[in-house]
Amino acid sequence: MDYKLPERFENSHKGSYGRVLNIAGSDYMPGAAYLSSVAALKIGCGYCFLCSTDRVINAVAAQTQNIVFLPHSNLFDNLETYDTVMVGCGLSQGDEYKILLEKFFKKLGKDVPVLVDADGLNIISQNPEIFLPNGFKNVVFTPHPQEAARLLGCTLEDVLSDVKSTAEKITQKYNCVTVLKTHRTVVTSPDGRFYENNTGNNSMAKAGSGDVLAGMITGLIAQGKDLFEAACLGVYLHGLSGDIARKKLTEYSVMADDLISFLPDALKLYLK
């Protein structure tokens, strides 16, 4: 991996490193909202605004004072002020979220970078027309194999038989950078670039790991990284954090929040 991390400047402030809007979490999945938001901040973005339900906001606020909170009723206030958007982590697929995303994709500017994960992808796969007609130019999709199968209307076996081809098909259909998560995650881009990751291990096969990855990639995008490079860097550092965590905690005991805790060690190692 030879991509550079975003530059940091002495003469800077929190606004210098990007404002992330994270639409995440539902009443019974507050953890995804917490993990994705904190991961974006931990990798260097300046602000993370979490838009969620009151129950999620209260749960996350009890764990950290580093996030700005927005109820769903305020989602559409000042959309133009965000540098990038992350949507889908722990969102659930209830009708209220389908309506929310349909309205959101219609209102979001076409040039605003947006990362879609988890239930955001599941909602789009059920009705691609809520997303495709809007002509977004800067998009990252981060599916696992089952979500990839839903996005393409194919079988899980089809996905696993040719991961690279599957990622390329998603990229072509949705005009997005695709991060297809497997034990050797691949990244494809609309301009033909391809990356296969070589970090990570089975200790990361825990709920919440994907939320951390989504936050890391979004945080890099907020700091100005090219979408493909941000995805590749995020995937590599995510896996490297997992490799460090396994050495410290064994392959049985790594939790998703440990990937965030060991991210500074991964960054130090990468910067050597």
N, C-alpha and C positions, 0 to 999 in steps of 0.2 A: 504494500500500500504506500503510494508516494504522494497522495494528496495532502496539501497543507491545511492545518487548522485555521480558522478565522483569526485575523490579526487582532491584537489587543493594543490599545493606545493609552499612554499616561494621561493625556489631555482628553478625557472622555467621561461619559456619564451613562446612566442606565438606558437612556434613549438611544445611545450609540450602538447598542447591541440587539436591538429589535424588540418588537412587541408581538407576542404570540396570543392569539385567541384560541382557547381550547374548549370545544363543545363536547363534553364528556360526562360520563357517569349517569346512573339512574338510581332510584331509591335503594335497590338491593345490590348495586355494584359501585359503591363509592371509591373502592380501592383503585380502580382503573383511572379515575379522575385524578386522584392523588399522585399515583406513580407517573403518569404521563406529564402532568404539570411540573412536578419536581425534577424529572429527568431533563425537561427543556431548560430549566433554570440551572441545573447542575452542569450542563455542558456549555453554559455561558450566555444564554439570552438575557436581556435586561429586564423584561416584564413577562409575566404569564397571567392572563386574565382567564379564569375558569368560569364558564357559563354552564350552570347545572340547576338541579332542583334544590329547594331549600334544605332538604334532608342531607343531600350530598355536600352542599356548602358547609353546613354545620359540622358534619363529620370531618371534612378536610381541614376546616379552620381549627379544629381541636388538635390537629397534628402539625400544622405549620402556619407561620405568620408571614410567609414569603410570597403568597399568591393574592392577586386581586380577584374579587368574586363578583359575578353577575348573575342575577336570576334570569330565567328564560324570557321574562317580560322585557328585559332590557337588551336582548341579543342584538336587535337591529339599530341600536343607538350607536352612532359614530363608527360604523363598520369601516369607513375609509381610513381610520387611524391605525389599523393593525397592519403589521408587515407580513404576517403569514397566519394561516389558520390550520388547526388540527381538529378533526372531527371524527367521532365514532367510538372512542375507547370506552367500553362499559355502557354504551348508550341505550341498549335494548332495542327491540324492534316493534314496540307498541305503535298504535296508529298516531298517537300524538307526536312521536318522533319522526314518523314518515312525513307528516304534515309540516313539522318544523323544518326538516331538511329540504323539502321541496321549495318552501318559501325562501329558505336561506340561499340555496343555489341560484335562485332567480335574482336575488338582490346582491350577491357577492360580485365584486368586480372581476372581469375576465382575466385580468393580469395578476391578481393577488395569488401568491403561492398557497396551495391548499394540500394538506396531507389527509388522506382518508384511510381509516383503519377499522377493523372489527365490524361492529354493527352498522357503521356508515357504509361499508362495502356490501353488507348483507341487504341493506335497504335499497341500495343502488341496483344490486343484482336482481331484485324483485321487480324493479321498474326503472330500467336504464334511462327512460325518457325524462326522468326528473333531473338527470345529470347531463346527458349527452348534448341536448340542444343548446346548452349555455355557452359552448365554445371556449372552455377554459384552456389557458395556454401553459400554465405552470402547475402541474398536478403530480402528486406521488400517491400511488396505491401500495398498501403494505399487507397483502393477503397471506394467510397460511393456505396450504393446499386445498382444504375444503372450501374456503372462501373463493379461491381461484376457480375451482370447478363451478361454483355458482355464478361467478362473473361471466364465464364463457358458456354456461349451459352444457357442460360436459361431465364426465364421471371423474371421481377421484383417481381411479386407475389411469385415466388419460393424462391427468396432471403429473402423476408420479412417474409415468413411463418416459416423459420428456419434459423435465422442469424448465429447461432453457426455452424450448419452443412454446411452452405454455405462457411463460413470462412475456415473450415477444408478442404473442397473440393478444394478451391483455393490453400491452403497450399500444399495439396497433388499433385495437377496438376503442380504447378510451383516451388515446393520445396522452399517455401518462408515463412517467418513470414508474416501473414496477419493481417492487421488492418482494420476491416470492420466498417466503420463509420456510426453509428446510434445515437439515443438519449441515448443509452447505448452501446457504442462502445465495440466490442470484439476483442481480440488479440489471435491468435493461432500460434503455431510453429510446425515445422516438427517433433520435438521430443515429441509432445503430450501436451505441456503446454498450458494452457488456462487462460485467464483473461477477466472479464467483468467489465467495468468501471462504477463508481458511481458518478463522478463529471460532471459538465457541465449543461447547461440549454438552453432554447429556444432563449436567447439573442444572442447566437452564430450562429444562422441560418442566416448567412450573407456571401456574396461572400468574399473569401479570408481566411476564417477560416481554411480551409483545408491546404492552403499553409503555414500558420503559424505552424500547427501541423507537416507537413512534415519537415519543417526547424528545429523544436525542436527535433524531433526524430533523424534526421541526425546529428545535433550538439552533441547529446549524444553519438551516435555511434562513431563520430570522436574522442571523448574523451576516447574511449576504452570500452564503455559499451557493454555487450552482447546484440545482436540484439533484442531478446524478451524482456529483461529488459528495454532496451532503448525505445522500443515501448510502454510498459506499463507505464513507467515513463512519457514519452512524452504525452501520452493520459491523464493521471491523472493530470499532471500539466497544460496542455492546458485547461482542464475542470475547474480546480481550478482557473486559471486566469479568465476564463469566469464567475465563481461564484462571484469572487471579483469585477469584472467589473460591473456585474449586480447590485450589492449593491450600487456601486458608481454612476452609470449612468442610471439605470433602464433597464428593459429587452428590451425596444424599441431602445435604443440609443447606444448600444455597436457595435463598428466597429471592423474589423479584426485587425487593428493596435493597438486597445486598449488591445487586448490579449497580445501583446508584451509589451505594457507599464506596464501592471499589473503583468507580469511574475516575476519581482523581489519580489513583495509582496507574490506571490504564493510560491516562493522558500523560503522566510523567514518563512512562515507558515509551509512548509513541513519540514524545518530543525529544528523546535522547538522540 
